[in-house]
Amino acid sequence: MRSCLLLYLLISALSVTCQTAAASSLYDTFYRHANSYPDTLTLKHDFAIRPFITDTISVAAIKHLLGADFQIHKKCVPNKFISGQVDTLITIQKNQSFIRLYAVSKSDKVFYEQAEIKDPIPVFKNSIRIGQTKNEIRKCLPELGSTKNIPDMILIVDENDMDYLFLSFEEDKLQKVVFQPYLD
């Protein structure tokens, strides 16, 4: 009953009105952690749109961002809108972290599909890094300045509620950042 109530409150708070791929992934991500993170702080911030240091979305830019010792995995996926067109999901993984891109086959367009960062690699704007304490994160995100107690889950959404960034803490330290942009 408690997890049903938490789920209802989350859906109401985020005003999720349709089951897009992004909303479904958001739902799955939060639902997996609902019992671990009953309190969630939600912030509206442009940081959720493009959280990474690079302003370019490309395989080369992400390789540069992650540095050496990464692995690349590719998976063909059918395009939802163009019959017979096959696009590619490109996952660039380093240690326990990954950034997944969606590459459209008949153009040069590449989009963020999802990312999960669990290692202290310097990839984020605002100097956010895995392993920082809640007080250090407070300094990186001035919007947290007036927050007395930072919960173990912070959800950052853009102004249109389309791009999501989850910051998960354990024992006062940032353990994981999940980036879930809107991708239709």
C-alpha positions as CSV (number, residue, x, y, z in Angstrom):
1,M,0.0,0.0,0.0
2,R,2.8,2.4,0.9
3,S,4.6,1.9,-2.4
4,C,1.4,2.4,-4.3
5,L,0.9,5.7,-2.5
6,L,4.5,6.8,-3.2
7,L,4.0,5.9,-6.9
8,Y,0.8,7.8,-7.1
9,L,2.4,10.9,-5.5
10,L,5.3,10.7,-7.9
11,I,3.1,10.5,-11.0
12,S,0.9,13.3,-9.7
13,A,3.9,15.5,-8.9
14,L,5.5,15.1,-12.2
15,S,2.3,15.5,-14.2
16,V,3.0,12.5,-16.3
17,T,0.1,12.3,-18.7
18,C,1.3,9.9,-21.4
19,Q,3.4,6.7,-21.6
20,T,6.3,7.9,-23.9
21,A,9.6,6.0,-23.9
22,A,11.1,8.6,-21.6
23,A,8.2,8.6,-19.2
24,S,8.2,4.8,-19.1
25,S,11.9,4.8,-18.3
26,L,11.4,7.4,-15.7
27,Y,8.7,5.4,-14.1
28,D,10.8,2.2,-14.1
29,T,13.9,4.0,-12.7
30,F,11.9,5.6,-9.8
31,Y,9.8,2.5,-9.1
32,R,12.9,0.4,-8.6
33,H,14.2,2.9,-6.0
34,A,10.8,3.9,-4.4
35,N,11.3,1.9,-1.3
36,S,14.9,3.1,-0.9
37,Y,14.1,6.8,-1.5
38,P,10.7,7.6,0.0
39,D,11.6,11.3,0.1
40,T,12.5,13.0,-3.2
41,L,13.3,16.7,-3.7
42,T,12.3,18.0,-7.1
43,L,14.0,20.9,-8.7
44,K,13.2,22.7,-12.0
45,H,16.5,23.5,-13.7
46,D,18.0,23.7,-17.2
47,F,20.8,21.4,-15.9
48,A,18.4,18.5,-16.8
49,I,18.5,19.3,-20.5
50,R,22.3,19.0,-21.1
51,P,24.1,18.0,-17.9
52,F,27.4,17.1,-19.5
53,I,30.4,19.3,-20.0
54,T,30.3,18.8,-23.8
55,D,27.7,20.8,-25.8
56,T,28.1,18.5,-28.7
57,I,26.1,15.3,-28.9
58,S,28.3,12.9,-30.9
59,V,30.2,9.6,-30.4
60,A,33.5,11.4,-30.6
61,A,32.4,14.0,-28.0
62,I,31.3,11.3,-25.6
63,K,34.5,9.3,-26.1
64,H,36.5,12.5,-25.3
65,L,34.3,13.2,-22.3
66,L,34.8,9.7,-20.8
67,G,38.5,9.6,-21.5
68,A,40.5,6.4,-22.0
69,D,39.5,2.8,-21.4
70,F,35.9,2.9,-22.6
71,Q,33.9,0.2,-24.5
72,I,31.4,0.7,-27.3
73,H,28.4,-1.5,-27.8
74,K,26.0,-1.0,-30.8
75,K,22.5,-2.4,-31.2
76,C,20.2,-2.0,-34.2
77,V,16.7,-0.8,-33.5
78,P,13.8,-0.2,-35.8
79,N,12.8,3.4,-36.3
80,K,9.3,4.0,-34.8
81,F,8.3,6.4,-37.5
82,I,9.8,5.2,-40.7
83,S,9.0,1.7,-41.8
84,G,12.0,-0.3,-42.8
85,Q,14.5,2.1,-41.3
86,V,17.0,0.7,-38.8
87,D,18.7,3.1,-36.4
88,T,21.5,2.4,-33.9
89,L,21.7,2.6,-30.1
90,I,25.4,3.3,-29.2
91,T,26.4,2.6,-25.6
92,I,29.7,4.0,-24.5
93,Q,30.7,2.4,-21.2
94,K,33.5,3.1,-18.8
95,N,33.7,1.0,-15.6
96,Q,30.2,1.0,-14.1
97,S,29.0,4.1,-16.0
98,F,27.5,4.5,-19.5
99,I,26.1,7.1,-21.9
100,R,23.8,5.8,-24.5
101,L,23.2,7.6,-27.8
102,Y,20.5,7.1,-30.4
103,A,21.9,7.5,-34.0
104,V,19.5,8.0,-36.9
105,S,20.7,6.0,-39.8
106,K,19.7,8.2,-42.7
107,S,21.1,11.4,-41.2
108,D,23.8,12.7,-39.0
109,K,21.5,13.2,-36.1
110,V,22.5,11.7,-32.7
111,F,20.5,12.1,-29.5
112,Y,21.1,11.2,-25.9
113,E,19.0,8.2,-25.1
114,Q,20.0,7.6,-21.4
115,A,23.0,7.8,-19.1
116,E,24.0,6.4,-15.8
117,I,27.1,7.6,-14.1
118,K,28.4,5.7,-11.0
119,D,32.1,6.5,-11.2
120,P,33.8,9.8,-10.1
121,I,34.7,10.8,-13.7
122,P,34.4,14.6,-14.4
123,V,31.6,14.6,-17.0
124,F,29.0,17.0,-15.5
125,K,28.6,20.7,-15.7
126,N,28.4,22.5,-12.3
127,S,31.4,20.4,-11.1
128,I,29.1,17.6,-9.9
129,R,31.0,14.3,-9.3
130,I,30.2,10.9,-7.9
131,G,31.4,10.7,-4.3
132,Q,30.7,14.3,-3.3
133,T,28.8,14.9,-0.1
134,K,25.3,16.6,0.0
135,N,27.0,19.8,1.2
136,E,29.4,19.8,-1.8
137,I,26.4,19.2,-4.1
138,R,24.6,22.1,-2.4
139,K,27.5,24.3,-3.5
140,C,27.3,23.0,-7.1
141,L,23.5,23.7,-7.3
142,P,22.8,27.1,-5.7
143,E,19.0,26.2,-5.8
144,L,19.7,23.8,-2.9
145,G,21.0,26.7,-0.7
146,S,17.8,27.2,1.2
147,T,17.1,23.4,1.6
148,K,17.8,22.4,5.2
149,N,17.9,18.7,4.7
150,I,18.7,17.2,1.4
151,P,17.0,13.8,0.9
152,D,18.7,10.8,-0.6
153,M,17.0,11.4,-4.0
154,I,17.0,14.6,-6.0
155,L,15.0,14.8,-9.2
156,I,16.0,17.7,-11.5
157,V,13.6,18.4,-14.4
158,D,13.6,20.9,-17.1
159,E,10.9,23.6,-17.4
160,N,8.8,21.4,-19.8
161,D,9.0,18.3,-17.6
162,M,10.6,16.4,-20.5
163,D,14.2,15.8,-19.4
164,Y,15.0,14.2,-16.0
165,L,18.2,13.9,-14.0
166,F,18.2,11.8,-10.8
167,L,20.9,12.3,-8.1
168,S,21.0,9.3,-5.7
169,F,22.8,9.5,-2.4
170,E,23.8,6.9,0.2
171,E,25.3,7.7,3.5
172,D,25.5,11.4,2.6
173,K,27.5,10.8,-0.7
174,L,26.4,11.0,-4.3
175,Q,26.4,7.4,-5.6
176,K,24.6,7.6,-8.9
177,V,23.3,10.1,-11.5
178,V,20.8,8.9,-14.0
179,F,20.0,11.1,-17.0
180,Q,16.8,10.4,-18.9
181,P,16.1,12.9,-21.7
182,Y,12.9,13.0,-23.7
183,L,13.4,11.0,-26.9
184,D,10.5,10.3,-29.2
